Amino acid sequence: MAADRTNRATALLIELPEDSRPMHERLTGAIRTAIARGRLTPGHLLPSSRTLAAELGCSRWVVNEAYVQLAAEGHLETRQGSGTRVTACATARTEPSRAESGDPEPPASHVDLRPGAPDVSGFPAAAWLRSLHHVLTDPAWSPPVFPPPAGAPRLRQTVAAYLRRARGIAVDSDDVIITCGTSHGMAAVARTLTPAGPGVAVEDPGWFRLREVAAAAGLRIEPVTVDAEGIDVEAVRRAEVAAVICAPAHQFPTGALLSPRRRRALLTWALETSAIVVEDDYDAEFRYDGRPVGALAGLSRDHVVHLGSASKTLHTGLRLGWLVPPPARRRALLAAVETAGAGPSILDQLTFAHFVETGAYDRHLRHTRKAYRLRRDALVTALQRHKVTGRLGAVQGIAAGLHLTLPLPPRADEHAVVSRLAGLGVTAIPLSRYTIRPQPPALVLGYGRLPPSRAEWVAMRIAEALRPSARPHQLSGG
Ligand SMILES: Cc1ncc(COP(=O)(O)O)c(C=O)c1O
């Protein structure tokens, strides 16, 4: 049994075990555990011995003894005049945390190639703070006390203008609903479909989150093949579904761009069957090669629900996105967004509106597009140049986005390769993480946070991780 006492002065939870040891030993152990579990982090200022003793109902000697012992162990340091703090080198066994992708956080020293992870260290903090300051101080921008369910009118106007000019969608602000991102938008769409109905087609491979959201709403999921032209529309037709979820601009994770032929076929199918196409406008902002491609909703809005997000362009944790419904479904979708939970912070909404209106968003996109392109070029070149990875076959999906797909030898065990890579300091994700049905082995490599100078090192580590499984492939190849 441990007695929980929250120190009121510092809101520090001390779990003091109720056992026969002297109190100073129990306190030492409790603080050591708090550091080990990451509840007390490097630099954290501990309460003075007087304050903590008063809170715990013990003498100051008990607290001083504990602090001295922990300082001797290297967990705490005491400086004249600045109190007792957790040292920078105090090692925390952090609580297990799950990344947005659903995969465990790799150790900090790893090269992290999880796809879908933008370089959040490049968040445009100064410009964002300027916009936030503006929103908080200019009466013309003052946030409404009760934000409208569809989102701040100013942001809806700004997003509509952005979608008209950058994505070619004929929208005005009444057509835009602000969401907490693509997954939130998808949850709303799923609520408007009938669980016992015809089901939803999803890309296989595809981002698992959107199909999970649909499945959680009780919808039947129908996997559909993806090839170099994007989703197989004939297979969608055969699946006899009420909706299809796809990423036409940059299919995840194959990187296919939905061809003009398939775009037309998909819209024809939706029109003929009164189905809806849920367009995940993923990675549309990061197109490096070829002409920019407009959104599917730019061709027809009647059967397309367009979902956009600032998760990749600004920060995965911002939880800010938008949904453009077909006009006939607007009312139902707005109700569904409202009941799917609270929307994003009104301050973030207005800050983002100001950020876009002042041109800071476009500047940030130009800057990051250039940086990501360099990272992509470095990784592609390094993989092609290395004698092992260069023989694996063409990397896929490189024209846009923040990741690529590297085929593995046909008999390679993806999971074994990924776990060997983890041992070599590289976190990568196997293609099977995104597939419903078995597919040839491949690695999905995100380069959003890979410094170009590390690309060759990554190619070497992949080659090393492949060695056992690559051998048969190399022998048969000559
Ligand atoms: C394929 C795909 N689409 C969209 C998103 C953005 O989702 P959200 O806006 O919910 O963060 C992600 C995020 O990882 C993704 O992988």
Ligand as a Chemical Component Dictionary entry (heavy atoms), coordinates in Angstrom:
data_LIG
# 
_chem_comp.id                   LIG 
_chem_comp.type                 NON-POLYMER 
_chem_comp.pdbx_formal_charge   0 
_chem_comp.three_letter_code    LIG 
# 
loop_
_chem_comp_atom.comp_id 
_chem_comp_atom.atom_id 
_chem_comp_atom.alt_atom_id 
_chem_comp_atom.type_symbol 
_chem_comp_atom.charge 
_chem_comp_atom.model_Cartn_x 
_chem_comp_atom.model_Cartn_y 
_chem_comp_atom.model_Cartn_z 
_chem_comp_atom.pdbx_ordinal 
LIG C1 C1 C 0 -2.874 9.053  -44.998 1  
LIG C2 C2 C 0 -3.103 10.129 -43.982 2  
LIG N1 N1 N 0 -4.056 11.029 -44.221 3  
LIG C3 C3 C 0 -4.293 12.050 -43.364 4  
LIG C4 C4 C 0 -3.568 12.189 -42.218 5  
LIG C5 C5 C 0 -3.872 13.345 -41.289 6  
LIG O1 O1 O 0 -4.746 12.937 -40.306 7  
LIG P1 P1 P 0 -5.140 13.939 -39.118 8  
LIG O2 O2 O 0 -5.535 15.213 -39.756 9  
LIG O3 O3 O 0 -6.265 13.256 -38.413 10 
LIG O4 O4 O 0 -3.923 14.094 -38.269 11 
LIG C6 C6 C 0 -2.571 11.266 -41.921 12 
LIG C7 C7 C 0 -1.815 11.372 -40.669 13 
LIG O5 O5 O 0 -0.966 10.570 -40.327 14 
LIG C8 C8 C 0 -2.326 10.207 -42.824 15 
LIG O6 O6 O 0 -1.357 9.311  -42.608 16 
# 
loop_
_chem_comp_bond.comp_id 
_chem_comp_bond.atom_id_1 
_chem_comp_bond.atom_id_2 
_chem_comp_bond.value_order 
_chem_comp_bond.pdbx_ordinal 
LIG C1 C2 SING 1  
LIG C2 N1 SING 2  
LIG C2 C8 DOUB 3  
LIG N1 C3 DOUB 4  
LIG C3 C4 SING 5  
LIG C4 C5 SING 6  
LIG C4 C6 DOUB 7  
LIG C5 O1 SING 8  
LIG O1 P1 SING 9  
LIG P1 O2 DOUB 10 
LIG P1 O3 SING 11 
LIG P1 O4 SING 12 
LIG C6 C7 SING 13 
LIG C6 C8 SING 14 
LIG C7 O5 DOUB 15 
LIG C8 O6 SING 16 
# 
